[in-house]
Amino acid sequence: MNLEEHSFIQVLFIVLWIMMPAYLSNTFAVISGGRFPIDQGKIHSDGNRILGDGKTWSGLIGGTTGGILIGYLQMNYGNSIINTLANTNNYDFWGENPIIIISLLAFGALLGDMTASFFKRRSKLNRGDKSPLLDMFDFIGMALFLTLLFDYEWLKSWIIDGYAPLFTLLIATPVLHRSVNIIGYKLGIKNEPW
């Protein structure tokens, strides 16, 4: 898929559509989380929690499942959207292994968030403390890294072959991340607006 042939607005919507399982898996994790900390309360050799109370099995499972559900709905009911945005069909858009791609995006986002929590605890940052670049790009970075490892051809077909998708992703992610966090904070789902 050559996104260089599309307008910036089309590329923006295509990137948002592709990344929706990753973006929304974090939302589902917040909603379903809170039970069974992954690190079981264990302390790292530096005297801080390994991950902290914010990373739970219920959030990981709920977030991954929610992200996969979003991708499933996109895959099965979004063909007209894909046709309009990208002039292609769902099969060409998601590749030969769509459920694997969607699962990697959803799980990768949460794995990236856990990885960031690990490094924040090593930096003696508490749960909810700001770490702007890490907080905004951790989940997208890991989601893309996992798709790179398991389906390089699919990732190459839409992001690596052109500058527009990557640039759009780097601009759209912080804006969306901040907006969703502010909404979650105002709804009382999140403790901090970042």
Secondary structure, DSSP 8 states (H G I E B T S, - for coil): --GGGS-HHHHHHHHHHHHHHHHHHHHHHHHH-SSSBTTTT-B-TTSSBSS-TT-BHHHHHHHHHHHHHHHHHHHHH-HHHHHHHHSS-HHHHH-S-HHHHHHHHHHHHHHHHHHHHHHHHHTT--TT---HHHHHHHHHHHHHHHHHHH-HHHHIIIIIT-HHHHHHHHHHHHHHHHHHHHHHHHTTS-SS--
